[in-house]
Amino acid sequence: MASSSDNHKSNNTALLVIDMQKDFILPDGLMRVDGGQSIVPKVINAVEFARRRGILVIWVVREHDLLGRDVELFRQHLYSGEKAGPTSKGSDGAELVDGLVIKEGDYKVVKTRFSAFFATHLNSFLKTAGINSLVVIGVQTPNCIRQTVFDAVALDYKNVTVIVDATAAATPDVHAANIFDMKNIGVSTPTLEEWCKSHD
């Protein structure tokens, strides 16, 4: 049973679920991350555990203009306007994968770059909500996970955690190398089981 101090700790923590959208996760996704599909069960479990513990769940997703006018320059060729580019607003590929649902009390942040903090209101929202600890899951480790985590460290969040088996990259080696780099800037990297036990 959680003590009141544990509950207080949970109230200061947010779980960031990053880019768990069909275009990144499904085999036919337009921007498929090879390791993405294998972590879906762990991401579902992490979200369910967070909700039980009163940890705020924040869904961080990419949604782009159909014409690609808000996309990085190196990706603009993927948006012709004739067919939907990756995670275009309103497209099937922009939806969360099956098993993940935004529920009442959760929060959603739309980004157009790798970091969940870049040109979004996420930082001001977290500060207003009294959040000082972040737990990050999703895809993919060298891009959106890493950039978000490095920004969180730069913004002086007290605790930053990446759940190592609820995040993924194109290959296990790429994943491991980026986890190594994040550990070196003071980020915690537990497994899902270890993280859950630390909140029991």
N, CA and C atoms as a LAMMPS dump frame, in Angstrom:
ITEM: TIMESTEP
0
ITEM: NUMBER OF ATOMS
600
ITEM: BOX BOUNDS ff ff ff
-5.0000000000000000e+02 5.0000000000000000e+02
-5.0000000000000000e+02 5.0000000000000000e+02
-5.0000000000000000e+02 5.0000000000000000e+02
ITEM: ATOMS id mol type element x y z
1 1 1 N 0.843 -1.199 0
2 1 2 C 0 0 0
3 1 3 C 0.874 1.243 0
4 2 1 N 0.514 2.207 -0.838
5 2 2 C 1.317 3.427 -0.954
6 2 3 C 1.093 4.317 0.259
7 3 1 N 2.186 4.859 0.799
8 3 2 C 2.071 5.804 1.91
9 3 3 C 1.697 7.171 1.371
10 4 1 N 1.349 8.084 2.291
11 4 2 C 0.975 9.425 1.837
12 4 3 C 2.169 10.121 1.196
13 5 1 N 3.394 9.812 1.689
14 5 2 C 4.565 10.434 1.074
15 5 3 C 4.757 9.914 -0.345
16 6 1 N 4.447 8.616 -0.575
17 6 2 C 4.529 8.057 -1.93
18 6 3 C 3.517 8.731 -2.838
19 7 1 N 2.298 8.95 -2.309
20 7 2 C 1.271 9.603 -3.112
21 7 3 C 1.671 11.025 -3.463
22 8 1 N 2.309 11.709 -2.5
23 8 2 C 2.764 13.068 -2.762
24 8 3 C 3.82 13.049 -3.869
25 9 1 N 4.72 12.042 -3.784
26 9 2 C 5.759 11.897 -4.812
27 9 3 C 5.123 11.662 -6.177
28 10 1 N 4.089 10.818 -6.2
29 10 2 C 3.403 10.525 -7.46
30 10 3 C 2.737 11.77 -8.028
31 11 1 N 2.224 12.627 -7.154
32 11 2 C 1.548 13.84 -7.609
33 11 3 C 2.514 14.833 -8.245
34 12 1 N 3.809 14.663 -7.971
35 12 2 C 4.821 15.547 -8.572
36 12 3 C 5.43 14.952 -9.832
37 13 1 N 4.919 13.8 -10.246
38 13 2 C 5.507 13.049 -11.357
39 13 3 C 4.537 12.99 -12.53
40 14 1 N 5.091 13.094 -13.741
41 14 2 C 4.289 12.894 -14.95
42 14 3 C 4.953 11.831 -15.818
43 15 1 N 4.114 11.007 -16.455
44 15 2 C 4.568 10.008 -17.415
45 15 3 C 4.369 10.579 -18.817
46 16 1 N 5.456 10.756 -19.554
47 16 2 C 5.37 11.236 -20.934
48 16 3 C 5.386 10.038 -21.876
49 17 1 N 4.297 9.858 -22.612
50 17 2 C 4.195 8.761 -23.588
51 17 3 C 4.422 9.378 -24.962
52 18 1 N 5.544 9.039 -25.587
53 18 2 C 5.996 9.773 -26.765
54 18 3 C 5.816 8.981 -28.059
55 19 1 N 5.061 9.574 -28.98
56 19 2 C 4.965 9.11 -30.38
57 19 3 C 4.504 7.665 -30.547
58 20 1 N 3.633 7.205 -29.686
59 20 2 C 3.12 5.829 -29.831
60 20 3 C 1.954 5.826 -30.827
61 21 1 N 2.258 6.297 -32.026
62 21 2 C 1.268 6.46 -33.089
63 21 3 C 1.486 5.419 -34.18
64 22 1 N 0.419 5.123 -34.909
65 22 2 C 0.46 4.042 -35.894
66 22 3 C 1.566 4.212 -36.923
67 23 1 N 1.823 5.434 -37.385
68 23 2 C 2.861 5.644 -38.396
69 23 3 C 4.259 5.302 -37.889
70 24 1 N 4.471 5.319 -36.57
71 24 2 C 5.775 4.981 -36.001
72 24 3 C 5.867 3.517 -35.566
73 25 1 N 4.72 2.899 -35.284
74 25 2 C 4.726 1.603 -34.614
75 25 3 C 4.337 0.433 -35.517
76 26 1 N 3.334 0.599 -36.354
77 26 2 C 2.818 -0.525 -37.143
78 26 3 C 3.779 -0.917 -38.266
79 27 1 N 3.742 -2.19 -38.677
80 27 2 C 4.648 -2.658 -39.737
81 27 3 C 4.55 -1.847 -41.024
82 28 1 N 3.354 -1.342 -41.351
83 28 2 C 3.2 -0.548 -42.571
84 28 3 C 3.193 0.96 -42.297
85 29 1 N 3.65 1.343 -41.102
86 29 2 C 3.704 2.763 -40.744
87 29 3 C 4.666 3.528 -41.635
88 30 1 N 4.311 4.767 -41.953
89 30 2 C 5.123 5.565 -42.881
90 30 3 C 6.495 5.921 -42.314
91 31 1 N 6.632 5.914 -40.989
92 31 2 C 7.915 6.238 -40.341
93 31 3 C 8.254 5.155 -39.315
94 32 1 N 8.021 3.919 -39.689
95 32 2 C 8.114 2.802 -38.734
96 32 3 C 9.482 2.738 -38.044
97 33 1 N 9.429 2.573 -36.72
98 33 2 C 10.612 2.317 -35.901
99 33 3 C 10.63 0.812 -35.637
100 34 1 N 11.671 0.137 -36.09
101 34 2 C 11.665 -1.332 -36.053
102 34 3 C 11.394 -1.917 -34.668
103 35 1 N 11.909 -1.279 -33.634
104 35 2 C 11.71 -1.826 -32.284
105 35 3 C 10.405 -1.41 -31.63
106 36 1 N 9.604 -0.602 -32.322
107 36 2 C 8.432 0.002 -31.685
108 36 3 C 7.343 -0.969 -31.286
109 37 1 N 7.033 -1.914 -32.17
110 37 2 C 5.893 -2.781 -31.892
111 37 3 C 6.119 -3.662 -30.656
112 38 1 N 7.365 -4.051 -30.436
113 38 2 C 7.66 -4.962 -29.324
114 38 3 C 7.445 -4.322 -27.953
115 39 1 N 7.459 -2.977 -27.878
116 39 2 C 7.307 -2.345 -26.556
117 39 3 C 5.858 -1.975 -26.237
118 40 1 N 4.938 -2.181 -27.181
119 40 2 C 3.542 -1.757 -26.946
120 40 3 C 2.971 -2.34 -25.642
121 41 1 N 3.136 -3.644 -25.362
122 41 2 C 2.585 -4.168 -24.098
123 41 3 C 3.157 -3.483 -22.858
124 42 1 N 4.465 -3.182 -22.878
125 42 2 C 5.086 -2.505 -21.716
126 42 3 C 4.572 -1.078 -21.58
127 43 1 N 4.366 -0.403 -22.702
128 43 2 C 3.836 0.964 -22.654
129 43 3 C 2.42 0.945 -22.076
130 44 1 N 1.605 0.001 -22.525
131 44 2 C 0.244 -0.136 -21.976
132 44 3 C 0.306 -0.366 -20.47
133 45 1 N 1.186 -1.252 -20.029
134 45 2 C 1.315 -1.558 -18.592
135 45 3 C 1.795 -0.338 -17.806
136 46 1 N 2.725 0.414 -18.379
137 46 2 C 3.246 1.61 -17.694
138 46 3 C 2.148 2.648 -17.514
139 47 1 N 1.345 2.838 -18.557
140 47 2 C 0.243 3.806 -18.484
141 47 3 C -0.77 3.372 -17.428
142 48 1 N -1.126 2.095 -17.428
143 48 2 C -2.1 1.59 -16.443
144 48 3 C -1.57 1.73 -15.023
145 49 1 N -0.282 1.422 -14.825
146 49 2 C 0.324 1.55 -13.504
147 49 3 C 0.324 3.015 -13.066
148 50 1 N 0.701 3.915 -13.975
149 50 2 C 0.737 5.346 -13.64
150 50 3 C -0.644 5.83 -13.199
151 51 1 N -1.668 5.435 -13.925
152 51 2 C -3.022 5.867 -13.554
153 51 3 C -3.405 5.347 -12.161
154 52 1 N -3.056 4.107 -11.869
155 52 2 C -3.379 3.539 -10.537
156 52 3 C -2.662 4.303 -9.429
157 53 1 N -1.49 4.826 -9.738
158 53 2 C -0.68 5.52 -8.728
159 53 3 C -0.927 7.025 -8.706
160 54 1 N -1.853 7.507 -9.505
161 54 2 C -2.138 8.937 -9.514
162 54 3 C -1.076 9.77 -10.21
163 55 1 N -0.302 9.123 -11.09
164 55 2 C 0.727 9.827 -11.869
165 55 3 C 0.071 10.37 -13.131
166 56 1 N 0.262 11.647 -13.403
167 56 2 C -0.325 12.286 -14.576
168 56 3 C 0.24 11.668 -15.858
169 57 1 N -0.636 11.264 -16.764
170 57 2 C -0.222 10.702 -18.052
171 57 3 C -0.334 11.787 -19.109
172 58 1 N 0.783 12.069 -19.778
173 58 2 C 0.815 13.079 -20.834
174 58 3 C 1.168 12.402 -22.149
175 59 1 N 0.284 12.537 -23.111
176 59 2 C 0.493 11.959 -24.441
177 59 3 C 1.153 12.994 -25.324
178 60 1 N 2.354 12.684 -25.775
179 60 2 C 3.09 13.591 -26.657
180 60 3 C 3.045 12.98 -28.055
181 61 1 N 2.449 13.707 -28.984
182 61 2 C 2.26 13.163 -30.331
183 61 3 C 2.704 14.17 -31.389
184 62 1 N 3.069 13.63 -32.538
185 62 2 C 3.322 14.477 -33.71
186 62 3 C 2.046 14.58 -34.524
187 63 1 N 1.709 15.79 -34.917
188 63 2 C 0.62 16.001 -35.871
189 63 3 C 1.082 17.097 -36.818
190 64 1 N 1.051 16.78 -38.118
191 64 2 C 1.578 17.731 -39.096
192 64 3 C 0.514 18.211 -40.078
193 65 1 N 0.752 19.382 -40.569
194 65 2 C -0.032 19.971 -41.647
195 65 3 C 0.025 19.05 -42.869
196 66 1 N -1.101 18.905 -43.555
197 66 2 C -1.162 18.019 -44.727
198 66 3 C -0.136 18.384 -45.799
199 67 1 N 0.19 19.666 -45.89
200 67 2 C 1.154 20.116 -46.898
201 67 3 C 2.591 20.142 -46.371
202 68 1 N 2.756 19.74 -45.119
203 68 2 C 4.105 19.675 -44.559
204 68 3 C 4.727 21.014 -44.24
205 69 1 N 3.9 22.046 -44.056
206 69 2 C 4.454 23.379 -43.824
207 69 3 C 5.047 23.551 -42.434
208 70 1 N 4.787 22.606 -41.531
209 70 2 C 5.35 22.695 -40.177
210 70 3 C 6.32 21.549 -39.885
211 71 1 N 6.831 20.922 -40.944
212 71 2 C 7.726 19.775 -40.813
213 71 3 C 9.176 20.232 -40.963
214 72 1 N 10.117 19.49 -40.326
215 72 2 C 11.537 19.774 -40.546
216 72 3 C 11.842 19.771 -42.047
217 73 1 N 12.79 20.589 -42.433
218 73 2 C 13.138 20.721 -43.858
219 73 3 C 13.504 19.374 -44.488
220 74 1 N 14.202 18.535 -43.726
221 74 2 C 14.673 17.278 -44.323
222 74 3 C 13.547 16.277 -44.565
223 75 1 N 12.326 16.573 -44.032
224 75 2 C 11.196 15.661 -44.234
225 75 3 C 10.119 16.233 -45.156
226 76 1 N 10.296 17.439 -45.612
227 76 2 C 9.211 18.087 -46.358
228 76 3 C 8.852 17.357 -47.652
229 77 1 N 9.807 16.625 -48.231
230 77 2 C 9.529 15.9 -49.473
231 77 3 C 8.497 14.779 -49.285
232 78 1 N 8.227 14.403 -48.029
233 78 2 C 7.248 13.333 -47.753
234 78 3 C 5.808 13.834 -47.795
235 79 1 N 5.634 15.145 -47.915
236 79 2 C 4.299 15.749 -47.867
237 79 3 C 4.005 16.432 -49.202
238 80 1 N 3.17 15.794 -49.993
239 80 2 C 2.856 16.344 -51.32
240 80 3 C 1.503 17.032 -51.347
241 81 1 N 0.691 16.755 -50.33
242 81 2 C -0.666 17.295 -50.334
243 81 3 C -1.647 16.377 -51.04
244 82 1 N -1.119 15.48 -51.892
245 82 2 C -1.996 14.538 -52.604
246 82 3 C -2.34 13.344 -51.715
247 83 1 N -1.34 12.862 -51.008
248 83 2 C -1.61 11.802 -50.026
249 83 3 C -0.996 12.219 -48.694
250 84 1 N -1.588 11.717 -47.625
251 84 2 C -1.161 12.137 -46.286
252 84 3 C 0.283 11.722 -46.026
253 85 1 N 1.083 12.674 -45.553
254 85 2 C 2.431 12.358 -45.101
255 85 3 C 2.372 11.787 -43.692
256 86 1 N 3.521 11.403 -43.14
257 86 2 C 3.549 10.804 -41.807
258 86 3 C 2.863 11.673 -40.748
259 87 1 N 2.044 11.066 -39.955
260 87 2 C 1.289 11.684 -38.848
261 87 3 C 0.617 12.996 -39.244
262 88 1 N 0.089 13.043 -40.46
263 88 2 C -0.692 14.217 -40.863
264 88 3 C -1.944 14.316 -40.01
265 89 1 N -2.343 15.545 -39.685
266 89 2 C -3.546 15.766 -38.87
267 89 3 C -4.737 15.034 -39.48
268 90 1 N -5.432 14.272 -38.637
269 90 2 C -6.633 13.581 -39.085
270 90 3 C -6.399 12.26 -39.794
271 91 1 N -5.136 11.902 -40.042
272 91 2 C -4.85 10.644 -40.739
273 91 3 C -4.873 9.478 -39.767
274 92 1 N -5.072 8.278 -40.308
275 92 2 C -5.057 7.063 -39.494
276 92 3 C -3.69 6.879 -38.84
277 93 1 N -2.633 7.237 -39.562
278 93 2 C -1.284 7.067 -39.041
279 93 3 C -0.961 7.946 -37.85
280 94 1 N -1.717 9.02 -37.673
281 94 2 C -1.49 9.917 -36.529
282 94 3 C -2.151 9.401 -35.256
283 95 1 N -3.015 8.391 -35.38
284 95 2 C -3.731 7.871 -34.212
285 95 3 C -2.811 7.008 -33.347
286 96 1 N -3.145 6.934 -32.073
287 96 2 C -2.421 6.036 -31.165
288 96 3 C -2.663 4.589 -31.57
289 97 1 N -1.673 3.734 -31.309
290 97 2 C -1.838 2.315 -31.616
291 97 3 C -2.917 1.711 -30.72
292 98 1 N -3.492 0.614 -31.178
293 98 2 C -4.53 -0.074 -30.415
294 98 3 C -4.016 -0.439 -29.021
295 99 1 N -4.865 -0.232 -28.032
296 99 2 C -4.499 -0.518 -26.648
297 99 3 C -4.114 0.719 -25.865
298 100 1 N -3.871 1.817 -26.569
299 100 2 C -3.53 3.085 -25.914
300 100 3 C -4.641 4.091 -26.17
301 101 1 N -5.2 4.621 -25.087
302 101 2 C -6.348 5.519 -25.189
303 101 3 C -6.134 6.705 -24.262
304 102 1 N -6.369 7.903 -24.772
305 102 2 C -6.33 9.102 -23.933
306 102 3 C -7.613 9.135 -23.111
307 103 1 N -7.481 9.184 -21.8
308 103 2 C -8.65 9.174 -20.922
309 103 3 C -8.796 10.507 -20.21
310 104 1 N -9.972 10.694 -19.645
311 104 2 C -10.241 11.919 -18.885
312 104 3 C -9.212 12.061 -17.772
313 105 1 N -8.656 13.235 -17.645
314 105 2 C -7.613 13.462 -16.644
315 105 3 C -6.214 13.396 -17.225
316 106 1 N -6.058 12.733 -18.396
317 106 2 C -4.781 12.752 -19.098
318 106 3 C -4.612 14.103 -19.781
319 107 1 N -3.459 14.314 -20.389
320 107 2 C -3.19 15.557 -21.101
321 107 3 C -2.481 15.225 -22.404
322 108 1 N -2.737 16.013 -23.441
323 108 2 C -2.14 15.767 -24.752
324 108 3 C -1.342 16.986 -25.197
325 109 1 N -0.133 16.727 -25.696
326 109 2 C 0.722 17.778 -26.232
327 109 3 C 1.067 17.416 -27.677
328 110 1 N 0.845 18.351 -28.588
329 110 2 C 1.186 18.141 -29.992
330 110 3 C 2.507 18.844 -30.283
331 111 1 N 3.438 18.101 -30.874
332 111 2 C 4.733 18.686 -31.226
333 111 3 C 4.983 18.522 -32.723
334 112 1 N 5.887 19.324 -33.25
335 112 2 C 6.261 19.208 -34.658
336 112 3 C 7.765 19.021 -34.826
337 113 1 N 8.457 18.814 -33.71
338 113 2 C 9.903 18.564 -33.737
339 113 3 C 10.199 17.404 -32.791
340 114 1 N 11.487 17.016 -32.699
341 114 2 C 11.845 15.856 -31.879
342 114 3 C 11.482 16.052 -30.403
343 115 1 N 11.867 17.172 -29.823
344 115 2 C 11.649 17.382 -28.389
345 115 3 C 10.21 17.767 -28.085
346 116 1 N 9.687 17.172 -27.02
347 116 2 C 8.346 17.529 -26.553
348 116 3 C 8.297 18.95 -26.011
349 117 1 N 9.462 19.542 -25.742
350 117 2 C 9.524 20.899 -25.191
351 117 3 C 9.682 21.969 -26.263
352 118 1 N 10.136 21.587 -27.462
353 118 2 C 10.468 22.592 -28.472
354 118 3 C 9.194 23.193 -29.072
355 119 1 N 9.034 24.508 -28.908
356 119 2 C 7.896 25.253 -29.467
357 119 3 C 6.546 24.691 -29.015
358 120 1 N 6.517 24.137 -27.795
359 120 2 C 5.246 23.707 -27.189
360 120 3 C 5.106 24.411 -25.836
361 121 1 N 3.95 24.25 -25.21
362 121 2 C 3.715 24.846 -23.885
363 121 3 C 3.931 23.814 -22.775
364 122 1 N 4.585 22.685 -23.094
365 122 2 C 4.723 21.599 -22.109
366 122 3 C 5.39 22.075 -20.821
367 123 1 N 6.484 22.809 -20.918
368 123 2 C 7.199 23.213 -19.705
369 123 3 C 6.332 24.075 -18.793
370 124 1 N 5.625 25.041 -19.373
371 124 2 C 4.784 25.905 -18.53
372 124 3 C 3.63 25.109 -17.922
373 125 1 N 3.084 24.16 -18.679
374 125 2 C 2.019 23.311 -18.129
375 125 3 C 2.528 22.491 -16.945
376 126 1 N 3.691 21.876 -17.085
377 126 2 C 4.245 21.042 -16.015
378 126 3 C 4.542 21.875 -14.769
379 127 1 N 5.106 23.062 -14.961
380 127 2 C 5.424 23.931 -13.814
381 127 3 C 4.136 24.33 -13.087
382 128 1 N 3.11 24.686 -13.848
383 128 2 C 1.827 25.071 -13.248
384 128 3 C 1.212 23.908 -12.476
385 129 1 N 1.394 22.687 -12.999
386 129 2 C 0.836 21.493 -12.358
387 129 3 C 1.685 21.001 -11.187
388 130 1 N 2.814 21.659 -10.934
389 130 2 C 3.672 21.265 -9.815
390 130 3 C 4.489 20.014 -10.069
391 131 1 N 4.718 19.714 -11.338
392 131 2 C 5.476 18.515 -11.707
393 131 3 C 6.97 18.829 -11.698
394 132 1 N 7.753 18.004 -10.993
395 132 2 C 9.213 18.184 -11.031
396 132 3 C 9.959 16.909 -11.407
397 133 1 N 9.217 15.818 -11.633
398 133 2 C 9.829 14.543 -12.016
399 133 3 C 9.139 14.004 -13.261
400 134 1 N 9.939 13.54 -14.215
401 134 2 C 9.391 13.047 -15.477
402 134 3 C 9.849 11.618 -15.726
403 135 1 N 8.909 10.811 -16.217
404 135 2 C 9.202 9.443 -16.627
405 135 3 C 8.845 9.355 -18.107
406 136 1 N 9.784 8.892 -18.921
407 136 2 C 9.618 8.941 -20.378
408 136 3 C 9.573 7.527 -20.956
409 137 1 N 8.568 7.295 -21.826
410 137 2 C 8.454 6.029 -22.545
411 137 3 C 8.056 6.325 -23.992
412 138 1 N 8.242 5.342 -24.887
413 138 2 C 7.82 5.511 -26.27
414 138 3 C 8.966 5.373 -27.257
415 139 1 N 8.828 6.017 -28.407
416 139 2 C 9.839 5.934 -29.477
417 139 3 C 10.201 7.335 -29.975
418 140 1 N 11.334 7.445 -30.677
419 140 2 C 12.389 6.472 -30.613
420 140 3 C 13.576 7.061 -29.879
421 141 1 N 14.405 6.169 -29.32
422 141 2 C 15.418 6.58 -28.345
423 141 3 C 16.369 7.669 -28.832
424 142 1 N 16.953 7.579 -30.063
425 142 2 C 17.932 8.606 -30.437
426 142 3 C 17.328 9.954 -30.812
427 143 1 N 16.042 9.993 -31.093
428 143 2 C 15.448 11.241 -31.574
429 143 3 C 14.544 11.873 -30.515
430 144 1 N 13.275 11.503 -30.521
431 144 2 C 12.307 12.19 -29.658
432 144 3 C 12.528 11.909 -28.176
433 145 1 N 12.91 10.672 -27.835
434 145 2 C 13.185 10.374 -26.421
435 145 3 C 14.395 11.183 -25.952
436 146 1 N 15.479 11.055 -26.675
437 146 2 C 16.728 11.719 -26.272
438 146 3 C 16.572 13.239 -26.204
439 147 1 N 15.994 13.836 -27.237
440 147 2 C 15.867 15.301 -27.257
441 147 3 C 14.986 15.787 -26.11
442 148 1 N 13.9 15.077 -25.86
443 148 2 C 13.008 15.454 -24.754
444 148 3 C 13.731 15.339 -23.423
445 149 1 N 14.472 14.25 -23.245
446 149 2 C 15.183 14.006 -21.988
447 149 3 C 16.287 15.039 -21.771
448 150 1 N 17.063 15.338 -22.809
449 150 2 C 18.124 16.334 -22.657
450 150 3 C 17.534 17.707 -22.334
451 151 1 N 16.411 18.041 -22.958
452 151 2 C 15.754 19.312 -22.641
453 151 3 C 15.231 19.32 -21.2
454 152 1 N 14.686 18.193 -20.754
455 152 2 C 14.186 18.12 -19.376
456 152 3 C 15.316 18.331 -18.377
457 153 1 N 16.471 17.753 -18.661
458 153 2 C 17.646 17.951 -17.794
459 153 3 C 18.085 19.42 -17.84
460 154 1 N 18.102 20.01 -19.033
461 154 2 C 18.498 21.414 -19.177
462 154 3 C 17.528 22.343 -18.454
463 155 1 N 16.264 21.931 -18.382
464 155 2 C 15.238 22.738 -17.718
465 155 3 C 15.158 22.464 -16.21
466 156 1 N 16.09 21.655 -15.715
467 156 2 C 16.236 21.4 -14.275
468 156 3 C 15.076 20.645 -13.642
469 157 1 N 14.507 19.687 -14.355
470 157 2 C 13.57 18.783 -13.686
471 157 3 C 14.372 17.932 -12.708
472 158 1 N 13.797 17.752 -11.518
473 158 2 C 14.54 17.155 -10.405
474 158 3 C 14.932 15.712 -10.705
475 159 1 N 13.987 14.944 -11.218
476 159 2 C 14.249 13.546 -11.563
477 159 3 C 13.76 13.291 -12.984
478 160 1 N 14.619 12.704 -13.787
479 160 2 C 14.241 12.318 -15.147
480 160 3 C 14.559 10.83 -15.302
481 161 1 N 13.546 10.076 -15.706
482 161 2 C 13.66 8.622 -15.811
483 161 3 C 13.256 8.187 -17.208
484 162 1 N 14.012 7.262 -17.776
485 162 2 C 13.631 6.61 -19.027
486 162 3 C 13.456 5.129 -18.723
487 163 1 N 12.274 4.598 -18.955
488 163 2 C 12.047 3.169 -18.715
489 163 3 C 12.637 2.403 -19.903
490 164 1 N 13.68 1.649 -19.612
491 164 2 C 14.544 1.131 -20.664
492 164 3 C 13.855 0.105 -21.572
493 165 1 N 12.897 -0.643 -21.036
494 165 2 C 12.215 -1.644 -21.869
495 165 3 C 10.826 -1.185 -22.316
496 166 1 N 10.521 0.094 -22.105
497 166 2 C 9.288 0.687 -22.65
498 166 3 C 9.643 1.827 -23.6
499 167 1 N 10.907 1.811 -24.064
500 167 2 C 11.382 2.729 -25.102
501 167 3 C 12.117 1.879 -26.13
502 168 1 N 12.206 2.384 -27.361
503 168 2 C 12.83 1.575 -28.409
504 168 3 C 13.39 2.447 -29.511
505 169 1 N 14.283 1.822 -30.293
506 169 2 C 14.884 2.463 -31.46
507 169 3 C 14.86 1.475 -32.618
508 170 1 N 15.504 1.853 -33.722
509 170 2 C 15.525 0.989 -34.906
510 170 3 C 16.265 -0.321 -34.636
511 171 1 N 17.319 -0.247 -33.803
512 171 2 C 18.063 -1.463 -33.449
513 171 3 C 18.385 -1.44 -31.952
514 172 1 N 18.608 -2.614 -31.352
515 172 2 C 18.987 -2.657 -29.93
516 172 3 C 20.286 -1.905 -29.642
517 173 1 N 21.238 -1.931 -30.586
518 173 2 C 22.514 -1.234 -30.374
519 173 3 C 22.334 0.277 -30.293
520 174 1 N 21.522 0.814 -31.197
521 174 2 C 21.234 2.254 -31.174
522 174 3 C 20.545 2.619 -29.86
523 175 1 N 19.595 1.792 -29.454
524 175 2 C 18.872 2.007 -28.195
525 175 3 C 19.86 2.037 -27.022
526 176 1 N 20.719 1.021 -26.954
527 176 2 C 21.657 0.901 -25.835
528 176 3 C 22.625 2.078 -25.788
529 177 1 N 23.107 2.513 -26.953
530 177 2 C 24.057 3.633 -26.989
531 177 3 C 23.426 4.916 -26.465
532 178 1 N 22.177 5.139 -26.814
533 178 2 C 21.501 6.359 -26.363
534 178 3 C 21.118 6.286 -24.892
535 179 1 N 20.735 5.112 -24.425
536 179 2 C 20.484 4.928 -22.986
537 179 3 C 21.773 5.228 -22.207
538 180 1 N 22.905 4.744 -22.711
539 180 2 C 24.211 5 -22.088
540 180 3 C 24.476 6.499 -21.972
541 181 1 N 24.233 7.234 -23.059
542 181 2 C 24.442 8.684 -23.04
543 181 3 C 23.535 9.373 -22.027
544 182 1 N 22.287 8.936 -21.942
545 182 2 C 21.351 9.567 -21
546 182 3 C 21.712 9.252 -19.55
547 183 1 N 22.194 8.046 -19.296
548 183 2 C 22.669 7.702 -17.945
549 183 3 C 23.785 8.648 -17.522
550 184 1 N 24.627 9.017 -18.483
551 184 2 C 25.78 9.867 -18.18
552 184 3 C 25.409 11.305 -17.844
553 185 1 N 24.15 11.702 -18.078
554 185 2 C 23.733 13.042 -17.649
555 185 3 C 22.761 12.953 -16.461
556 186 1 N 22.824 11.817 -15.744
557 186 2 C 22.086 11.693 -14.49
558 186 3 C 20.673 11.163 -14.613
559 187 1 N 20.336 10.595 -15.768
560 187 2 C 18.988 10.064 -15.979
561 187 3 C 18.907 8.639 -15.433
562 188 1 N 17.825 8.318 -14.748
563 188 2 C 17.591 6.956 -14.266
564 188 3 C 17.061 6.1 -15.41
565 189 1 N 17.508 4.834 -15.473
566 189 2 C 17.098 3.964 -16.581
567 189 3 C 16.659 2.587 -16.064
568 190 1 N 15.585 2.547 -15.283
569 190 2 C 15.108 1.252 -14.778
570 190 3 C 14.326 0.485 -15.839
571 191 1 N 14.152 -0.812 -15.594
572 191 2 C 13.159 -1.566 -16.362
573 191 3 C 11.775 -1.188 -15.839
574 192 1 N 10.744 -1.573 -16.564
575 192 2 C 9.378 -1.297 -16.11
576 192 3 C 9.127 -1.955 -14.758
577 193 1 N 9.577 -3.194 -14.605
578 193 2 C 9.375 -3.908 -13.341
579 193 3 C 10.05 -3.171 -12.187
580 194 1 N 11.273 -2.717 -12.414
581 194 2 C 12.01 -1.98 -11.36
582 194 3 C 11.302 -0.671 -11.029
583 195 1 N 10.826 0.03 -12.053
584 195 2 C 10.143 1.299 -11.81
585 195 3 C 8.852 1.081 -11.016
586 196 1 N 8.082 0.083 -11.389
587 196 2 C 6.831 -0.2 -10.669
588 196 3 C 7.122 -0.549 -9.208
589 197 1 N 8.154 -1.359 -8.977
590 197 2 C 8.484 -1.762 -7.596
591 197 3 C 8.874 -0.544 -6.775
592 198 1 N 9.542 0.429 -7.399
593 198 2 C 9.986 1.615 -6.656
594 198 3 C 8.81 2.494 -6.252
595 199 1 N 7.636 2.272 -6.855
596 199 2 C 6.433 3.053 -6.519
597 199 3 C 5.401 2.241 -5.749
598 200 1 N 5.743 0.988 -5.411
599 200 2 C 4.796 0.16 -4.641
600 200 3 C 4.859 0.515 -3.159
